[in-house]
């Protein structure tokens, strides 16, 4: 009986750490701003993500495809996702002090494309 216990635990560990799959593919996930987070908190998170965080925020600048809608929430969602996609395999997360959440619905709109990196 004792020889099976380590095998069962190893199997459960592998299953619990395996990314979700759909037809053999990784499920696409994006990181966006939580609707419940106040704009003041989002602005601080946006400033960090586009600064020290290393997100690519060039597409949310004026006259760029993701500038509109010109809201803190929309710009923050784009920055959160940029950070998440760039750093998710290097220890980065979609947390931002509780201001963000993961979605499996592509938040891209019009000419604004939210990046997804497997």
LOTIVEX-897311 format. One line per field, with one value per atom (N, C-alpha, C): residue in one letter; atom name; x, y, z. Coordinates in steps of 0.05 Angstrom, whole numbers, plus 5000, padded with zeros to 4 digits. Atoms other than C-alpha are relative to their C-alpha. Layout:
residuo: A,...;
atomo: CA,...;
x: X,...;
y: Y,...;
z: Z,...;
//
This chain:
residuo: X,X,X,X,X,X,X,X,X,X,X,X,X,X,X,X,X,X,X,X,X,X,X,X,X,X,X,X,X,X,X,X,X,X,X,X,X,X,X,X,X,X,X,X,X,X,X,X,X,X,X,X,X,X,X,X,X,X,X,X,X,X,X,X,X,X,X,X,X,X,X,X,X,X,X,X,X,X,X,X,X,X,X,X,X,X,X,X,X,X,X,X,X,X,X,X,X,X,X,X,X,X,X,X,X,X,X,X,X,X,X,X,X,X,X,X,X,X,X,X,X,X,X,X,X,X,X,X,X,X,X,X,X,X,X,X,X,X,X,X,X,X,X,X,X,X,X,X,X,X,X,X,X,X,X,X,X,X,X,X,X,X,X,X,X,X,X,X,X,X,X,X,X,X,X,X,X,X,X,X,X,X,X,X,X,X,X,X,X,X,X,X,X,X,X,X,X,X,X,X,X,X,X,X,X,X,X,X,X,X,X,X,X,X,X,X,X,X,X,X,X,X,X,X,X,X,X,X,X,X,X,X,X,X,X,X,X,X,X,X,X,X,X,X,X,X,X,X,X,X,X,X,X,X,X,X,X,X,X,X,X,X,X,X,X,X,X,X,X,X,X,X,X,X,X,X,X,X,X,X,X,X,X,X,X,X,X,X,X,X,X,X,X,X,X,X,X,X,X,X,X,X,X,X,X,X,X,X,X,X,X,X,X,X,X,X,X,X,X,X,X,X,X,X,X,X,X,X,X,X,X,X,X,X,X,X,X,X,X,X,X,X,X,X,X,X,X,X,X,X,X,X,X,X;
atomo: N,CA,C,N,CA,C,N,CA,C,N,CA,C,N,CA,C,N,CA,C,N,CA,C,N,CA,C,N,CA,C,N,CA,C,N,CA,C,N,CA,C,N,CA,C,N,CA,C,N,CA,C,N,CA,C,N,CA,C,N,CA,C,N,CA,C,N,CA,C,N,CA,C,N,CA,C,N,CA,C,N,CA,C,N,CA,C,N,CA,C,N,CA,C,N,CA,C,N,CA,C,N,CA,C,N,CA,C,N,CA,C,N,CA,C,N,CA,C,N,CA,C,N,CA,C,N,CA,C,N,CA,C,N,CA,C,N,CA,C,N,CA,C,N,CA,C,N,CA,C,N,CA,C,N,CA,C,N,CA,C,N,CA,C,N,CA,C,N,CA,C,N,CA,C,N,CA,C,N,CA,C,N,CA,C,N,CA,C,N,CA,C,N,CA,C,N,CA,C,N,CA,C,N,CA,C,N,CA,C,N,CA,C,N,CA,C,N,CA,C,N,CA,C,N,CA,C,N,CA,C,N,CA,C,N,CA,C,N,CA,C,N,CA,C,N,CA,C,N,CA,C,N,CA,C,N,CA,C,N,CA,C,N,CA,C,N,CA,C,N,CA,C,N,CA,C,N,CA,C,N,CA,C,N,CA,C,N,CA,C,N,CA,C,N,CA,C,N,CA,C,N,CA,C,N,CA,C,N,CA,C,N,CA,C,N,CA,C,N,CA,C,N,CA,C,N,CA,C,N,CA,C,N,CA,C,N,CA,C,N,CA,C,N,CA,C,N,CA,C,N,CA,C,N,CA,C,N,CA,C,N,CA,C,N,CA,C,N,CA,C,N,CA,C,N,CA,C,N,CA,C,N,CA,C,N,CA,C,N,CA,C,N,CA,C,N,CA,C,N,CA,C,N,CA,C,N,CA,C,N,CA,C;
x: 5016,5000,5017,4984,5056,5013,4987,5087,4981,5020,5022,4996,5004,5016,5017,4983,5076,4991,5008,5052,4974,5025,4982,5005,4994,5010,5014,4986,5056,4980,5021,4998,4983,5016,4955,5015,4984,5011,5003,4997,5022,4973,5026,4947,4994,5007,4940,5017,4983,4998,5000,5002,4981,4981,5018,4952,4976,5024,4881,5004,4997,4876,4972,5024,4823,5008,4992,4831,5030,4972,4904,5015,4988,4916,4996,5003,4927,4976,5021,4866,5012,4990,4877,4989,5008,4876,5012,4991,4881,4996,5001,4891,4987,5014,4843,4995,5006,4825,4973,5024,4772,4981,5020,4708,4995,5006,4703,5022,4978,4770,4997,5003,4767,5021,4982,4799,5027,4976,4850,5020,4982,4878,5009,4992,4877,5021,4980,4916,5028,4975,4970,5012,4991,4973,5009,4993,4975,5027,4975,5032,5023,4980,5071,5005,4997,5056,5014,4987,5077,5027,4973,5138,5017,4983,5176,4992,5010,5132,5009,4990,5157,4979,5021,5090,5005,4999,5088,4975,5024,5040,4999,4999,5055,4973,5026,4987,4978,5021,4948,5006,4993,4981,4981,5018,4941,5007,4998,4929,5010,4994,4945,4975,5025,4895,4985,5013,4881,4995,5004,4875,4970,5028,4799,4989,5011,4759,5022,4980,4802,4991,5006,4788,5023,4979,4833,4996,5006,4799,5009,4992,4810,5030,4971,4882,5014,4988,4897,4997,5004,4867,5021,4980,4913,5027,4973,4974,5003,4999,4957,5005,4996,4951,5027,4973,5016,5020,4982,5052,4997,5006,5018,5011,4991,5034,5030,4970,5107,5013,4986,5122,4987,5014,5073,5017,4982,5127,5025,4976,5178,4992,5009,5139,4980,5020,5093,4972,5028,5020,4980,5022,4953,4986,5012,4942,4998,4999,4962,4984,5012,4941,4969,5029,4872,4985,5013,4858,4995,5002,4860,4988,5010,4829,5006,4996,4838,4974,5024,4788,5009,4995,4783,4985,5013,4743,5019,4982,4787,4990,5009,4781,5006,4994,4805,4974,5023,4759,5009,4994,4757,5028,4972,4830,5019,4983,4856,5002,4995,4887,5015,4987,4903,5016,4981,4963,4994,5000,4961,5025,4976,5026,4997,5003,5021,5023;
y: 4976,5000,5025,4976,5049,5008,4994,5044,5015,4987,5069,5029,4973,5131,5021,4981,5168,5003,4999,5150,5016,4985,5177,5029,4972,5241,5013,4989,5251,5005,4997,5240,5024,4977,5290,5026,4976,5341,5007,4995,5334,5010,4991,5340,5028,4974,5401,5023,4979,5438,5001,5000,5422,5022,4979,5482,4988,5011,5473,4998,5004,5447,4996,5002,5449,4988,5014,5399,4999,5001,5392,5026,4973,5467,5013,4985,5514,5019,4980,5556,5028,4972,5628,5015,4983,5675,5027,4972,5750,5011,4987,5794,5028,4974,5853,5012,4986,5905,4989,5008,5883,5024,4979,5924,5013,4991,5931,5018,4985,5967,5030,4971,6043,5010,4988,6086,5009,4990,6114,4977,5023,6044,4991,5008,6027,5019,4982,6090,4994,5007,6071,4975,5025,6001,5004,4993,6029,5013,4986,6075,4980,5020,6016,4982,5019,5968,5012,4986,6019,5010,4991,6040,4977,5021,5993,4972,5027,5934,4989,5008,5933,4993,5005,5928,5018,4983,5953,5016,4983,6011,5019,4982,6042,5001,5001,6020,5015,4984,6060,5030,4971,6126,5013,4986,6179,4994,5006,6163,4971,5028,6089,4983,5016,6031,4995,5006,6020,5025,4975,6093,5003,4998,6091,4972,4978,6083,5011,4987,6133,5001,5002,6109,4986,5012,6089,4969,5029,6020,4987,5012,6006,5000,4998,6030,4981,5018,5991,4971,5028,5927,4994,5005,5934,4996,5002,5946,4975,5025,5889,4976,5023,5841,5000,4999,5865,4989,5010,5853,4970,5028,5786,4982,5016,5760,4999,4999,5782,4984,5010,5756,4975,5022,5699,4974,5024,5646,5006,4992,5684,5008,4994,5689,5023,4978,5747,4989,5010,5742,5022,4982,5775,5006,4994,5800,5030,4971,5873,5010,4993,5877,4997,5006,5848,5017,4982,5899,4987,5013,5848,4972,5027,5783,4988,5015,5729,4996,5006,5722,4982,5016,5671,5011,4986,5719,5022,4981,5759,5029,4973,5832,5019,4984,5857,5013,4986,5907,5019,4984,5944,4995,5005,5954,4995,5005,5943,4970,5028,5874,4995,5008,5845,4975,5022,5800,4975,5025,5727,4985,5016,5688,4973,5026,5613,4994;
z: 5000,5000,5000,4998,5016,4974,5026,4946,4982,5017,4914,5008,4991,4957,4986,5015,4926,4971,5028,4856,4997,5001,4871,5004,4994,4900,4976,5023,4840,4977,5022,4791,5006,4994,4828,4997,5003,4829,4970,5028,4754,4988,5010,4739,5009,4990,4783,4989,5011,4751,4969,5030,4678,4991,5010,4641,4987,5013,4616,4970,5028,4546,4987,5016,4492,4974,5025,4435,4997,5002,4451,5000,5001,4451,5028,4976,4509,4997,5002,4525,5000,5001,4507,5024,4977,4566,4997,4999,4572,5028,4974,4632,4996,5003,4640,5028,4975,4693,5010,4987,4742,5001,5000,4735,5027,4973,4810,5011,4989,4818,4993,5004,4827,4981,5020,4773,5012,4987,4823,5002,4998,4836,4973,5027,4762,4989,5010,4746,5012,4988,4796,4988,5012,4767,4971,5028,4696,4999,4999,4714,5005,4994,4743,4976,5022,4686,4976,5023,4632,5007,4992,4672,5009,4989,4717,4993,5007,4698,4973,5026,4627,4979,5020,4591,4975,5024,4519,4998,4999,4524,4976,5024,4456,4986,5014,4428,5013,4986,4480,5000,5003,4461,4980,5018,4424,4971,5029,4350,4995,5003,4362,5002,5001,4352,5026,4975,4426,5018,4984,4448,5008,4994,4443,5007,4984,4485,5019,4983,4523,5029,4972,4593,5015,4983,4650,4999,4999,4652,4974,5025,4578,4996,5003,4578,5019,4980,4641,4991,5009,4612,4979,5021,4551,5013,4988,4595,5017,4984,4643,4982,5018,4585,4987,5012,4553,5020,4979,4619,5004,4995,4630,4978,5022,4561,4999,5001,4564,5022,4976,4634,5013,4987,4649,5002,4998,4635,5015,4985,4676,5029,4973,4741,5003,5000,4722,5003,4996,4741,4991,5006,4728,5026,4974,4798,5005,4997,4804,5025,4974,4877,4999,5002,4860,4980,5019,4805,4973,5026,4748,5003,5001,4727,4973,5025,4674,4986,5016,4618,4976,5024,4562,4976,5023,4519,4991,5012,4473,5003,4996,4494,4977,5023,4426,4989,5011,4393,4977,5023,4327,4990,5009,4306,5023,4977,4377,5005,4996,4382,5026,4976,4450,4995,5006,4444,5017,4986,4464,4992,5005,4470,5015,4987,4483,5020;
//
